Amino acid sequence: MTAIWFLVKSLGVLILFGCVWYVLSPVFGARLSTKALKVYEGSPQLNTVFSNAKPINMGFSWEDIRTAYSDYRASRAWATPPNGQPPVIKTNLGEFDNDQRETAFVWVGHSTFLLRMEQKTLLIDPMFGSVPSPISFIGGKRFNQELPFHIEQLDSVDFVLITHDHYDHLDFPSIIALAPKVGQFLVPLGIGEHLKTWGVPSEKIRELDWWEHVAMDDLSFHLTPAQHFSGRAIADRFHTLWGSWVIKTATEALFFSGDSGYAPHFKEIGERLGPFDMAFVEAGQYNKRWPDVHMYPEESYQAAMDVKAKAVMPIHWGAFSLAMHPWNEPAQKMYERALTGEATIVIPKIGEKVSLQDLPDTQPWW
């Protein structure tokens, strides 16, 4: 009985500690209740909570649950790079900053980009952390031990764009490190509350709804739809909006898909705001259990065609293993699909500088 009582007390202490940590930890961001969401009640996307254009299946069958763990365990051998990490090029930020005339970007891995347009510096979904999780020892660690550059090396960032509040796109430590350097955060509805909870001044935050846009410094930013979901904590799913981004200048246009299942919104974006010089489209972390919220690579290429992109780059891969497929399968399948498609495929190495005016020929380095 003494041993059992000790175990019961120990479990109770652990549960209490976990509850206190959950309530006090800033990593979860703002707790947006249904009542708090009323401030956004003018949004067509809000009906008690935010919703997609069409209903999606977010449930798991018993068969899904029964087989998920065994599939995950079986996938570990081929879900990470054979040599432990993909190649990473150390970005020369001085060179990147010096030539202000061209539009250029650097892929940091997954969905994170450093972008320069119209002599402005932008970051898209800045996730520089080692684990896409609120707990450092839970979740798949980043493949590459070294990043192409670190936040501390950036002098300033004019704009940070966020697509949604999942941990692999909105990273608490990255935001804390970036906040003093950033001019403006552009985010979907509700995510501004996370940022304010983390100490970002409200005047640095601009929240947008789908199809809203804002013009700043010769750049036009449009928040466009995606088919996905949001949530960082217990019972806060759909409490902030998610989306994709269009960035335009007088002569160029880029599309960032965010996370999304394949759906008709891509064609609508192409009709309203296309064509695009380049589309950065999620093509990784797919699985038969969640087809409504992530695309298979073949769907990703079709999405790029739908938005009328001249060139396409697969993103949401190359840094973390969050699904049961080979780590390099998104790149390989997109590359194969592009051989018979109209849009040029661009798959740079992590850290490689790419100029929009002189896109490189893709070699299958993966």
DRENDO-427006 format. One line per 3 residues: number of its first residue (from 0); their letters; for each residue y, x, z of C-alpha. Coordinates in steps of 0.5 Angstrom, whole numbers. Layout:
N
NUM> a> Y X Z ~ ... $
***
This chain:
366
0> mta> 0 0 0 ~ 5 6 2 ~ 4 9 -5 $
3> iwf> 5 2 -9 ~ 11 1 -4 ~ 14 7 -6 $
6> lvk> 13 6 -14 ~ 16 -1 -13 ~ 22 2 -10 $
9> slg> 23 8 -15 ~ 22 3 -20 ~ 28 -1 -17 $
12> vli> 32 5 -16 ~ 31 6 -24 ~ 33 -1 -26 $
15> lfg> 39 -1 -21 ~ 41 6 -24 ~ 40 4 -31 $
18> cvw> 44 -3 -30 ~ 50 1 -27 ~ 50 6 -32 $
21> yvl> 50 1 -38 ~ 56 -3 -34 ~ 60 4 -33 $
24> spv> 58 8 -39 ~ 64 8 -45 ~ 59 9 -50 $
27> fga> 58 2 -51 ~ 65 0 -53 ~ 68 -6 -52 $
30> rls> 64 -12 -49 ~ 67 -18 -54 ~ 65 -24 -51 $
33> tka> 64 -31 -56 ~ 71 -33 -52 ~ 74 -26 -54 $
36> lkv> 72 -27 -61 ~ 77 -33 -62 ~ 83 -28 -63 $
39> yeg> 79 -28 -70 ~ 78 -35 -71 ~ 82 -35 -78 $
42> spq> 77 -31 -81 ~ 72 -34 -86 ~ 67 -30 -83 $
45> lnt> 67 -32 -76 ~ 63 -38 -74 ~ 62 -37 -66 $
48> vfs> 60 -30 -69 ~ 61 -26 -75 ~ 56 -28 -81 $
51> nak> 54 -26 -88 ~ 55 -30 -94 ~ 48 -32 -94 $
54> pin> 43 -33 -88 ~ 39 -27 -87 ~ 32 -26 -83 $
57> mgf> 33 -21 -77 ~ 27 -23 -74 ~ 20 -19 -73 $
60> swe> 13 -23 -74 ~ 8 -21 -69 ~ 5 -17 -75 $
63> dir> 11 -13 -76 ~ 11 -11 -68 ~ 4 -10 -68 $
66> tay> 4 -5 -74 ~ 11 -2 -73 ~ 9 4 -68 $
69> sdy> 3 6 -71 ~ 7 6 -78 ~ 12 10 -75 $
72> ras> 8 15 -71 ~ 4 16 -78 ~ 10 18 -82 $
75> raw> 13 23 -77 ~ 9 29 -81 ~ 13 27 -88 $
78> atp> 19 24 -85 ~ 23 30 -83 ~ 24 36 -88 $
81> png> 18 41 -89 ~ 22 47 -87 ~ 25 43 -81 $
84> qpp> 32 42 -84 ~ 35 41 -91 ~ 40 47 -94 $
87> vik> 47 46 -91 ~ 53 50 -94 ~ 58 52 -90 $
90> tnl> 65 48 -92 ~ 71 53 -93 ~ 76 48 -91 $
93> gef> 82 53 -93 ~ 79 52 -100 ~ 78 45 -99 $
96> dnd> 86 44 -97 ~ 89 49 -101 ~ 88 45 -108 $
99> qre> 91 39 -106 ~ 92 36 -114 ~ 85 34 -114 $
102> taf> 81 29 -111 ~ 75 32 -108 ~ 70 30 -102 $
105> vwv> 64 34 -98 ~ 58 30 -95 ~ 57 32 -88 $
108> ghs> 50 28 -88 ~ 48 21 -87 ~ 54 17 -89 $
111> tfl> 59 22 -87 ~ 65 24 -92 ~ 71 29 -92 $
114> lrm> 75 26 -97 ~ 82 28 -100 ~ 86 24 -105 $
117> eqk> 93 24 -106 ~ 94 30 -102 ~ 91 26 -96 $
120> tll> 85 28 -92 ~ 80 22 -90 ~ 74 21 -86 $
123> idp> 69 16 -87 ~ 64 14 -82 ~ 65 20 -78 $
126> mfg> 58 22 -75 ~ 58 29 -72 ~ 53 28 -66 $
129> svp> 46 30 -66 ~ 43 23 -64 ~ 45 16 -67 $
132> spi> 44 13 -60 ~ 47 12 -54 ~ 42 16 -50 $
135> sfi> 42 24 -52 ~ 35 24 -51 ~ 33 18 -55 $
138> ggk> 33 17 -62 ~ 31 22 -68 ~ 35 28 -68 $
141> rfn> 39 31 -73 ~ 35 35 -78 ~ 40 40 -79 $
144> qel> 42 44 -73 ~ 49 47 -76 ~ 54 42 -79 $
147> pfh> 58 44 -85 ~ 64 44 -81 ~ 66 42 -74 $
150> ieq> 72 37 -72 ~ 75 42 -68 ~ 76 46 -75 $
153> lds> 80 40 -78 ~ 88 41 -77 ~ 89 33 -78 $
156> vdf> 86 27 -81 ~ 91 22 -84 ~ 86 16 -85 $
159> vli> 79 15 -81 ~ 75 9 -85 ~ 69 6 -81 $
162> thd> 64 1 -84 ~ 61 -2 -78 ~ 60 0 -71 $
165> hyd> 52 2 -71 ~ 51 9 -67 ~ 50 13 -74 $
168> hld> 57 10 -77 ~ 61 10 -70 ~ 60 16 -66 $
171> fps> 63 16 -59 ~ 64 23 -58 ~ 66 24 -65 $
174> iia> 72 19 -64 ~ 74 22 -58 ~ 74 29 -61 $
177> lap> 78 26 -67 ~ 83 21 -64 ~ 89 26 -63 $
180> kvg> 88 29 -70 ~ 88 22 -74 ~ 94 18 -76 $
183> qfl> 91 11 -78 ~ 84 8 -76 ~ 82 3 -81 $
186> vpl> 76 -2 -79 ~ 73 -8 -80 ~ 75 -14 -75 $
189> gig> 73 -13 -68 ~ 72 -5 -68 ~ 79 -4 -66 $
192> ehl> 77 -6 -59 ~ 72 -1 -59 ~ 77 4 -61 $
195> ktw> 82 2 -56 ~ 77 2 -50 ~ 76 9 -52 $
198> gvp> 83 11 -51 ~ 86 10 -58 ~ 93 7 -58 $
201> sek> 93 0 -62 ~ 99 3 -66 ~ 94 8 -70 $
204> ire> 89 2 -71 ~ 89 -3 -77 ~ 83 -8 -77 $
207> ldw> 82 -12 -84 ~ 77 -18 -86 ~ 73 -18 -92 $
210> weh> 78 -18 -98 ~ 84 -16 -94 ~ 88 -9 -97 $
213> vam> 93 -5 -94 ~ 97 0 -98 ~ 99 7 -95 $
216> ddl> 102 13 -98 ~ 100 12 -105 ~ 93 10 -103 $
219> sfh> 90 3 -103 ~ 85 1 -98 ~ 80 -6 -99 $
222> ltp> 75 -8 -94 ~ 70 -11 -98 ~ 63 -15 -96 $
225> aqh> 57 -12 -94 ~ 50 -16 -92 ~ 49 -13 -85 $
228> fsg> 50 -14 -78 ~ 53 -10 -72 ~ 52 -9 -65 $
231> rai> 52 -3 -60 ~ 49 -6 -53 ~ 45 -12 -51 $
234> adr> 47 -19 -53 ~ 53 -17 -58 ~ 50 -17 -64 $
237> fht> 55 -20 -70 ~ 61 -19 -65 ~ 64 -15 -70 $
240> lwg> 65 -15 -77 ~ 62 -10 -82 ~ 63 -8 -89 $
243> swv> 64 -4 -95 ~ 71 0 -97 ~ 74 1 -104 $
246> ikt> 80 6 -104 ~ 84 6 -110 ~ 90 11 -113 $
249> ate> 94 9 -119 ~ 89 13 -123 ~ 82 13 -119 $
252> alf> 78 8 -115 ~ 72 10 -110 ~ 67 5 -107 $
255> fsg> 63 6 -101 ~ 58 1 -99 ~ 57 2 -92 $
258> dsg> 50 -1 -90 ~ 48 -7 -94 ~ 42 -11 -97 $
261> yap> 42 -12 -104 ~ 46 -18 -105 ~ 51 -22 -110 $
264> hfk> 57 -19 -107 ~ 56 -12 -111 ~ 58 -16 -117 $
267> eig> 63 -20 -114 ~ 66 -13 -112 ~ 66 -10 -119 $
270> erl> 69 -16 -122 ~ 75 -16 -117 ~ 76 -9 -116 $
273> gpf> 72 -5 -121 ~ 71 -1 -125 ~ 70 5 -120 $
276> dma> 70 13 -122 ~ 64 13 -117 ~ 60 9 -112 $
279> fve> 57 12 -105 ~ 51 7 -104 ~ 46 7 -98 $
282> agq> 39 9 -101 ~ 36 11 -94 ~ 33 8 -88 $
285> ynk> 29 2 -92 ~ 23 -1 -90 ~ 19 -8 -92 $
288> rwp> 21 -10 -85 ~ 28 -11 -86 ~ 30 -12 -93 $
291> dvh> 36 -16 -92 ~ 40 -11 -89 ~ 38 -4 -92 $
294> myp> 37 -3 -100 ~ 31 1 -103 ~ 33 6 -108 $
297> ees> 32 2 -114 ~ 36 -3 -111 ~ 42 2 -109 $
300> yqa> 42 4 -117 ~ 43 -3 -119 ~ 48 -4 -114 $
303> amd> 52 2 -117 ~ 51 -2 -124 ~ 54 -8 -121 $
306> vka> 60 -5 -118 ~ 61 -2 -125 ~ 61 5 -123 $
309> kav> 61 11 -127 ~ 57 15 -122 ~ 53 14 -116 $
312> mpi> 51 18 -110 ~ 46 16 -105 ~ 48 16 -98 $
315> hwg> 45 14 -91 ~ 40 20 -92 ~ 39 27 -91 $
318> afs> 41 28 -83 ~ 37 23 -79 ~ 30 19 -80 $
321> lam> 31 12 -78 ~ 25 9 -82 ~ 18 10 -85 $
324> hpw> 19 14 -91 ~ 19 21 -93 ~ 26 24 -92 $
327> nep> 28 26 -99 ~ 25 20 -102 ~ 32 16 -103 $
330> aqk> 34 22 -107 ~ 28 23 -111 ~ 28 16 -113 $
333> mye> 35 15 -115 ~ 35 21 -119 ~ 29 18 -123 $
336> ral> 32 12 -124 ~ 38 15 -126 ~ 35 18 -132 $
339> tge> 34 12 -135 ~ 41 9 -133 ~ 48 9 -135 $
342> ati> 51 11 -128 ~ 51 19 -127 ~ 47 21 -121 $
345> vip> 51 26 -116 ~ 47 29 -111 ~ 50 35 -108 $
348> kig> 48 39 -102 ~ 51 38 -95 ~ 57 41 -94 $
351> ekv> 58 43 -102 ~ 65 41 -104 ~ 65 36 -110 $
354> slq> 71 35 -115 ~ 71 28 -118 ~ 75 31 -124 $
357> dlp> 69 36 -125 ~ 62 33 -122 ~ 57 38 -122 $
360> dtq> 50 37 -126 ~ 45 35 -121 ~ 39 39 -119 $
363> pww> 33 37 -115 ~ 34 41 -109 ~ 31 37 -104 $
***
